[in-house]
Structure formats: C-alpha cells, structure tokens
Amino acid sequence: MKKIYLLSSLFSLFITVQMAYSQGCVAIRGFSACNGQVGSQAFLPKGEWLINGNFRYFHSFRHFRGHEEETNRVEEGTEVINDSYFFDATVSYGFSDRLYGSLVLPLVYHERSSMYEHGGNPPNGLGDRHKTYAGGLGDIRLSATYWLLDPEKNHKGNIALGLGLKLPTGDYGAVSTFYNQGENRDETLDLTVDQSIQPGDGGFGGTVELQAYRMLSSKILVNGSFFYLVNPRETNGKSARDRGTLFSVPDQFALRAGATYISPLPGLSFYLGGRYECIPVYDLIGGSDGFRRPGYVVSVEPGVNYSKEKFSINVNVPIAVDRNRTRSYLDIQNSTPDRYRHGDAAFADYLVNIGFAWRISKKVSTPFHSM
C-alpha cells in the first residue's frame, strides 16, 4: 500500500491549470479553470470543495517584430515596459465524483512605462518617460469539467473535458494620465490605456479545455493540457488613448505538456515541461478587425511542488525560448506594394507563477493502492 501523498504530491502542479498567460504587449490572459489534479486526489468527490489561489508576475521589455528582437529599443532607452501582477481566486465544487464546477475571480494590477505614449520617442518626440496604470477585477470565468474515464477503474491515467463561459466583468476602457498630449504636446489628459494592460477584453467568451495525465511508473508522470478561448465579439468600442482604432476582442489558445518526478521526500515533486501560448491573427467565430497584437510565446517550464495532507503549493517559472509578434489583420489589410506593415510588441523573458490549494473534504482520504 502506498500513502495517498504519492500522487497528492502532484496536487499543486495542476491546480488551476493556467494555460494562457499575459506575457507583455501581446495580451495573452490566463483563463483556464480546470483544477487539474492527478490520481485519486484529482477527482473532487461529490459535495466537496477546493479553494485555489494563483499569483503571477512578469516584467516585459524586449521588443520583437516577427521572430527578430529589436535590441536597439533597450539600447536607446525607448523600450515599453509592462509590470503586471495577477491573482486568481478559484472555488471548485464536486457535483459528482466525475463532474465539478469552478468559479474564477481574477484580480489584476498593471504598470506601463513608455515614451512614445507621452510625447513620442526621441529624436522626433519629447523623450519623457511616464507610467500609466490599470487594475481591479478581471473577466470572471465559470466552467464545468468532466473526467471521461471512471476514476475508480483508471488510477494510472485519465482525461478531462472542460467547457466554460468568460464574462466581460473586467474594465476594458480603463483610463490613466498621459503627458505631452495635444497638438502642441503641452496637455496632460486622462485617456484610455493600452490594450495590454486593460483588466478585461469586453466580450462574452466560451472556453474549451482538455487535460490528461498518465503515470509511467510510481515516480514519473506525464501530462498535457489544451485550452481555447472563443471570443465572437469583433471589437469592444474602445481605443488606445481614444485615437479611433477600436480594440479587437481576440481569441487565444495554448498547449502545455511535461513530466513530473516524484521525489523520495514525501509530498515533494519536480516538474519540467513546455508551453505554447498564442493570440491568433484570425478568430474562429466573428471578425478579426480592430487593433490587436497577435503573436505567440514558446517557453520551457521548470517547477517544484509540495503538498501535505489537504494543502499544496507550487512554484513554476516558464522561461521564454521563442517569441514571435505575428502580422495582425490590420497589418495585412493596410499593407501596400510600397509599404509593408508589421507591428512590434514587447515580451517578457520569464513568468513567475505561485499557486496554492486547500481541499475541504468531508471524509478522510483512503490509501492509494500500488500501481
């Protein structure tokens, strides 16, 4: 007989599977609500609760146009810097031993530092660097997830399907103070902040997510996850600094795969995987017009996880190895034989992710049998 912590040491690895992360000016947001636990601790029994918290932070400053980094931006001091903080509080409830629902309440805070928004980059601008700010409640998510295989008969592996709804509860027209505005660049105005730091996107959305795991041995587990957010709304009626080109309400999707080593120390495990996060150029449903910065990030993701009884904590640090700011719909539509358009975006080098979970059980966990 093996104690339940053999697999509950993985408890924190998959808690609130945050498939997609904002990583800079490419505004990829985290929307997944699967609790993603593994083994007998993965299945929230009927009538039981799971409380999750997830904190994330990144500092973006490296500009890319396509795959190419524009290193001159940092050298010249004209780079755009986003410092973003996220906290997601998630409550999950087991409606049956295979079906559970989740509610995610996201809180966000952003600081954005730039020159071009405050009079222009030198040598043609004033060269003043200032910050804009946005924060508050993000877009609330609701989801239901079902384990496709009977947990009692499939201890070594399973697959879950989740369907959800994203509500436009986050402010998508947040304003902050901009300097050196107006025709003579001598005005200070409160205007709409950049799309990348808006707390919400302004649209109702639907989510589809899959997660699966397989125990290869008593010490090694492999897992994978897929997430897609469908945003039918084309634009949300807001524009950066109130300049007329309306914000797009884009789709997003992500893939995640990796392996976990369960250490000899009870409750301690180590994770190594990869993730692919993307804002596509074209949406599945609805138009793709409006301002968006499409692109993707490929990251290597190391992590460490610890659990004890009903509490778990994990630290994961996805490190970007490939960043690509792809051409947007507007870039393509507005290009001419004489003028090729391809916008840029700033990306982070890495993301800090800290998660914890507390399970509220009505009964004492039973031992997990050898595999």
C-alpha positions in Angstrom: 0.0 0.0 0.0 1.3 3.5 -0.9 0.1 6.5 1.0 -2.1 8.9 -0.8 0.7 11.6 -0.9 2.4 9.6 -3.7 0.0 11.3 -6.1 -1.2 14.2 -3.9 2.4 15.5 -4.0 1.4 16.4 -7.6 -1.6 18.3 -6.2 -0.2 21.7 -6.8 1.2 21.0 -10.2 -2.1 21.0 -12.0 -4.1 23.2 -9.6 -6.0 25.8 -11.7 -4.2 24.9 -14.9 -3.4 28.5 -16.1 -3.0 27.6 -19.8 -2.5 31.1 -21.1 -0.6 33.9 -19.5 -0.2 37.6 -20.3 3.4 38.0 -21.3 3.7 41.6 -22.3 2.2 43.7 -25.1 0.8 40.5 -26.6 -2.1 40.4 -24.2 -2.5 36.7 -23.5 -4.6 36.3 -20.4 -5.0 33.2 -18.2 -8.5 31.8 -18.4 -8.4 28.1 -17.5 -10.4 26.8 -14.6 -9.6 23.1 -14.6 -8.3 22.1 -11.2 -6.1 19.5 -13.0 -5.1 17.4 -10.0 -3.8 13.9 -10.6 -4.6 10.4 -9.4 -7.2 9.8 -6.6 -6.7 13.5 -5.5 -7.6 14.7 -9.0 -11.2 13.8 -8.6 -13.2 16.1 -6.4 -15.8 13.9 -4.8 -19.4 14.8 -4.7 -20.2 17.5 -2.1 -16.5 18.5 -1.5 -14.8 21.9 -2.2 -11.4 23.0 -3.4 -10.0 26.5 -2.8 -7.2 27.7 -5.1 -5.1 30.8 -5.3 -2.7 31.7 -8.1 -0.3 34.6 -8.2 1.6 35.6 -11.4 4.1 38.3 -12.2 6.0 39.3 -15.3 8.3 42.2 -16.5 8.1 42.7 -20.3 10.6 44.9 -22.2 12.1 43.1 -25.1 10.6 44.2 -28.5 10.0 41.7 -31.3 8.8 42.1 -34.8 8.2 38.6 -36.1 11.0 36.4 -34.6 13.5 39.2 -34.6 14.3 41.1 -31.5 14.8 44.8 -31.9 17.7 45.2 -29.5 18.1 48.8 -30.3 15.0 49.7 -28.3 16.7 48.7 -25.0 20.0 50.3 -26.1 18.3 53.6 -26.9 16.1 53.5 -23.8 12.8 53.7 -25.8 11.5 50.2 -24.8 8.0 49.8 -23.5 7.9 48.2 -20.0 5.0 46.4 -18.6 5.0 45.2 -14.9 1.9 43.1 -14.4 0.5 41.3 -11.3 -2.3 38.8 -11.3 -4.1 36.9 -8.5 -6.8 34.4 -9.3 -9.1 33.0 -6.6 -10.8 29.8 -7.6 -13.6 27.9 -5.9 -14.4 24.4 -7.2 -17.2 22.1 -6.1 -17.8 18.4 -6.8 -21.3 17.8 -8.3 -20.4 14.1 -8.6 -17.3 12.0 -8.4 -16.5 12.9 -12.0 -18.1 16.3 -12.6 -17.1 19.5 -10.9 -17.7 23.2 -11.4 -15.3 26.1 -10.9 -15.7 29.9 -10.4 -12.6 32.0 -11.0 -12.4 35.6 -9.7 -9.3 37.3 -11.2 -7.7 40.5 -9.8 -5.1 42.4 -11.8 -2.7 45.3 -11.5 -0.6 46.8 -14.3 2.1 49.5 -14.6 3.1 50.5 -18.1 6.2 52.7 -18.7 6.8 54.3 -22.1 8.0 57.4 -24.0 6.0 57.0 -27.3 2.7 57.4 -25.4 3.9 60.6 -23.7 5.0 62.9 -26.5 6.9 60.4 -28.7 10.2 58.6 -28.8 13.3 60.7 -29.5 14.6 62.2 -31.7 11.2 63.2 -33.0 9.4 63.2 -29.6 9.9 65.0 -26.3 11.6 62.0 -24.8 9.7 62.0 -21.5 9.1 58.6 -19.8 6.0 58.2 -17.8 3.8 55.4 -16.4 0.1 54.6 -16.8 -1.8 52.3 -14.5 -4.8 49.9 -14.6 -6.2 47.4 -12.2 -9.1 45.8 -10.5 -11.4 42.9 -11.2 -10.7 41.0 -14.4 -13.0 38.8 -16.5 -14.8 36.2 -14.3 -14.9 32.6 -15.6 -17.3 29.8 -14.9 -16.7 26.2 -16.1 -17.7 22.6 -15.7 -15.2 19.8 -16.1 -15.9 16.0 -16.5 -13.5 13.1 -16.2 -14.2 10.9 -19.2 -12.9 7.7 -17.6 -14.2 6.2 -14.4 -11.7 7.3 -11.7 -12.2 4.1 -9.7 -11.1 2.0 -12.6 -8.4 4.3 -14.1 -5.9 5.2 -11.4 -2.9 5.4 -13.8 -4.4 7.9 -16.2 -7.4 9.9 -17.3 -8.6 12.7 -19.5 -10.9 15.6 -18.6 -13.0 17.9 -20.8 -14.0 21.3 -19.6 -16.5 23.8 -21.0 -16.8 27.3 -19.7 -18.0 30.9 -20.0 -16.0 34.1 -19.7 -17.9 37.2 -18.6 -16.9 40.7 -19.5 -16.7 41.9 -15.9 -13.2 43.4 -16.3 -12.8 47.1 -17.2 -11.9 47.2 -21.0 -11.9 51.0 -21.1 -9.6 51.8 -18.2 -8.1 55.3 -18.3 -4.9 56.8 -16.8 -2.9 60.1 -17.1 -0.9 60.8 -20.3 1.5 63.6 -20.6 2.6 65.8 -23.5 -0.7 65.4 -25.4 -2.5 67.6 -27.8 -1.4 69.3 -31.0 1.3 71.2 -29.2 2.2 68.4 -26.8 1.6 70.6 -23.8 -1.5 68.9 -22.3 -2.0 66.3 -19.6 -5.1 64.2 -20.3 -6.8 61.2 -18.8 -7.1 58.7 -21.8 -7.7 55.0 -22.4 -4.7 52.9 -21.6 -3.1 50.4 -23.9 -4.9 47.1 -24.7 -2.2 45.1 -23.0 -2.9 46.5 -19.5 -6.7 46.6 -19.7 -8.2 44.3 -17.0 -10.8 42.9 -19.4 -11.3 42.4 -23.1 -15.0 43.5 -23.3 -16.6 40.3 -24.7 -18.5 37.2 -23.7 -16.4 34.2 -24.5 -16.6 30.4 -24.5 -13.8 28.2 -23.3 -12.9 24.6 -24.2 -10.1 22.8 -22.4 -8.7 19.3 -22.2 -6.2 17.9 -19.6 -4.8 14.4 -19.4 -2.2 12.5 -17.4 -0.5 9.2 -17.4 1.6 7.5 -14.6 4.5 5.8 -16.3 5.8 4.5 -13.0 5.5 5.2 -9.3 7.9 8.1 -9.8 7.2 9.5 -13.2 4.1 11.1 -14.6 3.4 12.8 -17.9 0.6 15.2 -18.6 -0.8 17.5 -21.3 -3.3 20.3 -21.5 -5.1 22.3 -24.2 -7.1 25.5 -23.9 -9.0 27.6 -26.4 -11.0 30.8 -25.7 -13.6 31.7 -28.4 -14.4 35.5 -28.4 -17.2 36.1 -31.0 -17.2 39.9 -30.5 -15.1 41.7 -33.1 -14.3 45.0 -31.4 -15.3 46.4 -28.0 -15.8 50.1 -28.8 -12.6 51.4 -27.0 -9.3 52.6 -28.4 -5.9 53.3 -27.1 -5.6 57.0 -26.0 -9.0 57.5 -27.6 -7.4 57.6 -31.1 -10.0 55.8 -33.1 -8.8 52.3 -34.0 -11.0 50.1 -31.8 -9.6 47.3 -29.7 -10.2 43.8 -31.1 -11.6 41.1 -28.8 -9.3 38.2 -29.8 -9.4 34.5 -29.4 -6.5 32.8 -27.6 -5.2 29.3 -27.2 -2.4 27.4 -25.5 -0.8 24.0 -25.2 1.1 22.6 -22.2 3.0 19.3 -21.8 5.5 18.0 -19.4 6.7 15.3 -16.9 6.9 15.2 -13.2 9.4 13.3 -11.0 8.0 12.3 -7.6 10.9 12.6 -5.2 11.6 10.2 -2.2 10.7 13.0 0.1 7.0 12.8 1.0 5.0 15.5 -0.8 7.9 16.9 -2.9 7.9 16.7 -6.7 9.7 18.4 -9.6 8.2 19.3 -13.0 9.7 20.1 -16.4 7.7 20.9 -19.4 7.0 23.2 -22.2 4.1 25.6 -23.1 2.9 27.4 -26.2 0.6 30.4 -25.8 -0.9 32.4 -28.7 -3.1 35.2 -29.7 -4.1 34.2 -33.3 -4.4 36.6 -36.2 -7.9 35.3 -37.1 -10.7 34.3 -34.8 -12.7 31.1 -35.2 -16.1 32.9 -34.9 -16.7 36.5 -35.8 -14.5 39.1 -37.5 -10.8 39.8 -36.7 -10.8 43.5 -37.3 -9.7 46.1 -34.8 -6.4 46.6 -33.0 -4.7 43.5 -31.6 -1.1 42.4 -31.2 -1.1 38.8 -32.3 1.8 36.5 -31.5 3.0 33.6 -29.5 5.5 32.5 -26.9 7.2 29.2 -26.5 8.5 28.5 -23.0 10.4 25.9 -21.1 8.7 25.5 -17.7 10.5 24.1 -14.6 8.6 23.8 -11.4 8.7 22.5 -7.9 5.6 21.3 -6.0 4.9 20.4 -2.3 1.8 19.0 -0.7 1.0 18.0 2.8 -2.4 16.4 3.6 -5.0 18.8 2.2 -2.7 21.7 1.4 -0.5 22.2 -1.7 1.9 24.8 -3.0 3.8 25.1 -6.3 6.3 27.4 -7.9 6.6 27.4 -11.7 8.8 29.7 -13.8 8.1 29.5 -17.6 11.2 30.8 -19.5 10.6 32.1 -23.0 12.8 30.4 -25.7 10.9 31.7 -28.8 8.8 34.9 -29.2 7.0 36.0 -32.3 4.9 39.1 -32.9 3.0 38.0 -36.0 1.3 40.3 -38.5 -2.1 41.4 -37.5 -5.3 41.6 -39.6 -4.8 45.4 -39.8 -1.1 44.9 -40.7 -2.2 42.7 -43.6 -5.1 44.8 -44.7 -3.2 48.1 -44.6 -0.1 46.9 -46.4 0.5 48.1 -49.9 3.2 47.3 -52.5 5.0 50.4 -51.4 4.6 49.9 -47.7 4.9 46.6 -45.8 3.3 46.8 -42.3 4.3 44.6 -39.4 3.8 45.9 -35.9 6.0 45.1 -32.9 5.4 44.0 -29.3 7.3 43.7 -26.1 7.7 40.3 -24.4 8.9 39.1 -21.0 11.9 36.8 -20.5 10.1 34.7 -17.9 7.0 34.5 -15.8 6.8 33.8 -12.0 3.8 31.7 -11.0 3.0 30.7 -7.4 -0.1 28.6 -6.7 -1.6 27.1 -3.6 -4.7 24.9 -3.0 -6.7 23.8 0.0 -9.1 20.9 -0.2 -12.1 20.8 2.1 -13.0 17.2 2.5 -16.0 15.6 4.2 -14.2 12.3 4.8 -10.7 11.0 5.5 -8.6 10.1 2.4 -8.0 6.4 1.8 -4.7 4.9 0.9 -3.8 4.7 -2.8 -3.1 1.2 -4.0 0.1 0.2 -5.7 0.2 0.5 -9.5 
